[in-house]
Amino acid sequence: MFTLHPETPDDWWEVEALFDLCFAPGREALSSYRLREGVAPVSSLSRVARDEQGILGGAIRYWPVRIGAARSLLLGPVAVHPTAQGEGLGGALIRDSLEQAQQDGWPRVLLVGDAPYYGRFGFRRLDQVLMPPPTNPLRVLGLSLQNGAWDGIRGPVTSEA
């Protein structure tokens, strides 16, 4: 059984080690990481999942970005330790943090990911939103947290730095 908690500064390196374990070497060379450079994650949305012994099983982070003048959230990374995969922990992290993002008044969320997986949370392809290269445009997905939040939003995604 895992419990979700806000990520604290003390969790940082353990979460980074989980991301290193779950993602390919060189993950920080991806375009989404360029949008995170020099920008702190949104602390109210970054979560960790720990078991009864306090062992880290999963983590999720969000980052503020802009699409033109529109302030948005960039979801990711989200990772679940290989020993805990297939138990719904990733989905729990996503649902919990999206609910908090909506309560916090964020209008929209985007990510780069697998449409079949993220589609079950309501994410859809964003044809008019351009992540920095070399991002596959078919993997740029978005979710409205407020009615019409993606209406008229188009153009390149930029960092808040």
C-alpha positions as CSV (number, residue, x, y, z in Angstrom):
1,M,0.0,0.0,0.0
2,F,1.4,3.4,-1.0
3,T,0.6,6.8,0.4
4,L,1.0,10.0,-1.7
5,H,2.7,12.9,-0.1
6,P,3.9,16.3,-1.4
7,E,7.5,16.1,-2.5
8,T,9.9,17.9,-0.1
9,P,13.5,19.1,-0.7
10,D,14.7,16.0,1.2
11,D,13.1,13.8,-1.5
12,W,14.9,15.5,-4.4
13,W,17.8,13.1,-4.9
14,E,15.9,10.0,-4.2
15,V,13.3,11.1,-6.8
16,E,16.1,11.9,-9.3
17,A,17.5,8.4,-8.8
18,L,14.1,6.9,-9.5
19,F,13.9,8.9,-12.7
20,D,17.3,7.7,-13.7
21,L,16.3,4.2,-13.1
22,C,13.0,4.4,-15.0
23,F,14.2,6.5,-18.0
24,A,16.9,6.1,-20.6
25,P,20.4,7.5,-20.0
26,G,20.6,11.0,-21.3
27,R,17.0,11.8,-20.3
28,E,18.0,15.3,-19.5
29,A,18.9,15.9,-23.1
30,L,15.2,15.7,-24.1
31,S,13.4,18.8,-25.2
32,S,11.1,18.9,-22.2
33,Y,14.2,19.2,-19.9
34,R,15.3,22.3,-21.7
35,L,12.0,23.9,-20.6
36,R,12.8,23.0,-17.0
37,E,16.3,24.4,-16.8
38,G,16.5,27.1,-14.2
39,V,12.8,26.7,-13.2
40,A,11.6,25.1,-10.0
41,P,8.9,22.5,-10.2
42,V,5.4,23.5,-9.0
43,S,5.8,22.3,-5.4
44,S,2.0,22.1,-4.7
45,L,1.7,19.5,-7.5
46,S,4.9,17.4,-7.2
47,R,4.2,14.2,-5.3
48,V,5.9,11.1,-4.1
49,A,4.4,7.7,-3.3
50,R,5.9,5.8,-0.4
51,D,5.1,2.4,1.1
52,E,4.6,1.6,4.8
53,Q,8.4,1.3,5.2
54,G,8.9,4.7,3.6
55,I,10.4,3.3,0.4
56,L,9.8,5.4,-2.7
57,G,7.6,3.8,-5.2
58,G,6.7,6.6,-7.5
59,A,7.0,10.3,-8.2
60,I,5.5,13.0,-10.4
61,R,6.5,16.6,-11.1
62,Y,5.0,19.6,-12.9
63,W,6.6,22.7,-14.4
64,P,5.3,26.1,-15.4
65,V,5.5,26.9,-19.1
66,R,4.0,29.3,-21.6
67,I,2.4,28.9,-24.9
68,G,2.5,32.5,-26.2
69,A,1.1,34.4,-23.3
70,A,-0.9,31.5,-21.9
71,R,0.5,30.1,-18.7
72,S,0.3,26.3,-18.6
73,L,1.6,23.2,-16.8
74,L,4.0,20.7,-18.2
75,L,3.5,17.3,-16.6
76,G,6.5,15.1,-16.2
77,P,8.3,13.2,-15.5
78,V,6.1,10.7,-13.8
79,A,7.8,7.4,-12.8
80,V,6.9,4.2,-10.9
81,H,9.6,1.9,-9.6
82,P,9.8,-1.3,-11.6
83,T,8.8,-3.4,-8.6
84,A,5.6,-1.4,-8.2
85,Q,4.6,-1.1,-11.9
86,G,1.2,-2.4,-12.9
87,E,-0.5,-1.6,-9.6
88,G,-2.1,1.6,-10.6
89,L,0.4,3.9,-8.8
90,G,1.2,6.0,-11.9
91,G,-2.5,6.6,-12.4
92,A,-3.0,7.5,-8.8
93,L,-0.2,10.1,-8.9
94,I,-1.6,11.6,-12.1
95,R,-5.2,11.8,-10.9
96,D,-4.3,13.2,-7.5
97,S,-2.0,15.8,-8.9
98,L,-4.4,16.8,-11.7
99,E,-7.2,17.3,-9.1
100,Q,-4.9,19.5,-7.1
101,A,-3.9,21.5,-10.3
102,Q,-7.6,22.1,-11.0
103,Q,-8.2,23.2,-7.4
104,D,-5.2,25.5,-7.7
105,G,-6.8,27.2,-10.7
106,W,-4.4,26.0,-13.4
107,P,-6.3,26.1,-16.7
108,R,-4.4,23.5,-18.8
109,V,-1.8,20.8,-18.7
110,L,0.4,19.5,-21.5
111,L,2.9,16.6,-21.7
112,V,4.9,14.6,-24.2
113,G,3.8,11.0,-23.9
114,D,1.9,7.9,-25.1
115,A,-1.6,8.9,-26.3
116,P,-3.2,5.5,-25.4
117,Y,-1.9,5.7,-21.8
118,Y,-2.6,9.3,-21.1
119,G,-5.9,9.3,-23.1
120,R,-7.6,7.5,-20.2
121,F,-7.0,10.6,-18.1
122,G,-8.5,12.9,-20.8
123,F,-5.4,14.0,-22.6
124,R,-5.7,14.6,-26.4
125,R,-3.3,15.5,-29.2
126,L,-2.4,19.1,-29.5
127,D,-1.8,19.8,-33.2
128,Q,-1.2,23.5,-32.8
129,V,1.2,23.4,-29.8
130,L,4.9,23.1,-30.7
131,M,7.4,21.6,-28.2
132,P,11.1,22.3,-28.9
133,P,12.7,19.8,-31.3
134,P,13.3,16.9,-31.6
135,T,9.9,16.2,-30.1
136,N,7.5,13.9,-32.0
137,P,4.4,16.1,-32.6
138,L,2.2,13.1,-32.3
139,R,3.2,12.8,-28.7
140,V,2.3,16.3,-27.6
141,L,-0.9,16.0,-25.5
142,G,-3.1,18.3,-23.5
143,L,-5.8,18.4,-21.0
144,S,-8.2,21.2,-20.1
145,L,-8.7,21.8,-16.4
146,Q,-11.2,24.6,-17.2
147,N,-13.8,24.7,-20.0
148,G,-12.3,25.8,-23.3
149,A,-8.8,26.1,-21.8
150,W,-7.1,25.1,-25.0
151,D,-9.3,27.2,-27.3
152,G,-7.1,29.4,-29.4
153,I,-3.9,28.3,-27.7
154,R,-1.2,27.6,-30.3
155,G,2.4,28.1,-31.0
156,P,5.7,27.2,-29.4
157,V,6.1,26.1,-25.8
158,T,8.6,28.2,-23.9
159,S,10.1,28.1,-20.4
160,E,9.0,30.4,-17.5
161,A,12.7,31.1,-16.8
